[in-house]
């Protein structure tokens, strides 16, 4: 009886912790999508640059979905996704700061 309760409590703890980790990844994805859109609206990011950044974002989303296929995301998978997100964030920053602009 005690063992069943402990197993159930452990499963509940793991299940409740995993969605929180997924939320941080998804929040970052949304923020980066918003940054790309704002860059396009302001003319700091060209359509070609935006397309490349959005393709990068889609690749990260697919990677996240694959990580969750088995119902859990390992530490290594989370590290890989965060690394890719950091790289995308740096790319967005560089694209917004370069001299290429959309002419109105």
N, C-alpha and C positions, 0 to 999 in steps of 0.2 A: 504494500500500500504506500509506504513512504517513498519507495523508488519511483512509483508511478507519479506521485505528486512532484517529486524532484525533476523528473524528465519533463513533465508538463510545464513546470515553472521555467525550466531551462529553455524549452522550445518557445515559450511566450516571450522570454527575455530576448532571445535571438531575433524573433519575428518583429518585435517592437523596435529593436535597434537598427535593423536593416533599412526600413523605410526612411528613417531619418538621414541615413547616409545617402540614400538615393535622392532625397530632397535637395541636399546641398549641390549635388551634381546637376540636377534639373534646374535649380535656381540659377546656377552659373550659366547654363545653356541659354536660359531666357534672357539674362542680363546681356550676354554677348550678342544674341540676336538683336536685342534692342540697340546696342551700341552700333552694330552694322547698319541698321535702319536709320539711326540718327546721322551717321556719317554720310549715307546716301542723300538724305534730305538736305543736309548742309552743303553738299557738293564736295566734301573732303574725300569721299571714296567714290571712285569711278564705277560704272556698272560692271566692268570686267573684274575689277578688284573685289567688288561685292559678291560676284558670282563665285570667285575662287574661295572667299571666306565662307560663304554659305555651303559650298561643297565640303570644306573642312568641317564645318559644324555638323553636316549630315553624316559624315564619317564617324564623328565622335558619338552621335546619337545611335548609329548602328552598333558601334562598339559597346555602348551601354546596354542596348537591348540584348546583345549576345551574352554579355556578362550576367544578365538576369534570367537567361533561358533555363538554367538549372535551379532557379529559385533563390539564389544567393550570389552575392558579389564578393569575391575573395579580396584580400588585402592587395595582392599584386594587380588584379584587374582595376581596382579603385586607383592605385598608384598610376597605372598606365593612362587611365582616363583623365586624371588630374594633370598629368604631364602634358597630354594633348591639349587640354583646356588652357593651360598656361601658355603653351606655344601659340594657340589661336589668339589669346588675349594680347600677346606681344605683337602678333601679325596685325591685329586690328589697330593697335596703337601706331605701328609703323606706317600702315596705309593711311591713317588719318593725318599723320605728320609729314608725309612726303610731299613733294611739290606738285604732284598730279592733282588736277582739279577738274571738275565738270564745269564747262562754260555754260552760263545761263542763256 
